[in-house]
């Protein structure tokens, strides 16, 4: 009997949608970094921290290509920590942050769905294991 992993029927589709979406987010980040306008003032350390959390969320999307659950949880955690930190440091929150959430959070959720589907498929009994070996 072979020890092959079974994939969930829709798991690959969900996984590839998440990968394509996260690739688009990465491309957007690269374009933004390449064509950003130089600032006359240096950024305060607090702003570097907040930008770093956003960067950690993007890195989480990249890690999710290999480790779906870990990368997705890193992304969701970094985004949540970013919003809470911004509110605590700056004293307000702006709805414009939802644009970033719409870009970054859905692929993380899709990676989690693909991970759960793959786990469910691996736990399901295979047809060759359901019959007793003596029959």
C-alpha positions, -999 to +999 in steps of 0.1 A: +000+000+000+014+033-009+016+063+015+004+090-009-012+121+004-047+128-008-057+162-018-091+177-012-111+181-044-113+219-042-081+223-022-058+229-051-081+255-066-084+274-033-046+271-028-038+285-063-063+314-059-045+323-027-011+320-043-021+341-073-036+367-050-006+368-027+017+371-058-003+401-069+001+416-034+038+411-036+040+427-070+021+457-057+045+460-028+075+458-051+060+485-074+052+506-045+088+503-032+103+510-066+083+541-074+079+557-040+086+594-037+115+604-016+106+621+017+123+652+030+119+640+066+130+607+081+102+584+094+098+582+131+106+549+147+069+542+155+061+545+118+090+521+109+075+496+134+040+499+118+054+496+083+074+466+095+043+449+107+027+454+073+059+439+058+056+409+082+021+403+069+034+402+033+062+379+043+036+357+060+018+354+026+051+343+010+057+318+038+022+304+033+032+291-001+052+265+018+036+265+052+000+274+047-012+276+083+020+292+097+022+319+070-015+327+071-015+330+109+016+352+107-002+374+082-034+377+103-015+382+135+007+410+120-023+428+105-042+427+137-012+438+157-006+466+132-041+480+136-041+477+174-007+493+176-017+521+153-047+529+174-028+528+206+001+549+193-017+574+171-050+575+190-073+570+160-081+545+133-090+553+097-112+533+074-086+536+046-068+508+063-095+485+051-080+488+016-049+470+030-070+444+047-089+437+015-056+431-003-038+411+024-063+392+046-084+372+020-054+352+006-044+344+042-079+331+049-078+311+016-045+296+027-061+285+060-090+270+041-067+251+018-047+238+048-079+227+065-091+209+034-058+191+030-059+180+066-094+168+063-085+148+031-055+132+049-077+122+079-104+106+057-101+069+054-090+058+019-109+031+001-081+006+003-080+009+041-117+004+047-117-033+040-102-058+064-068-072+053-079-108+059-108-107+034 
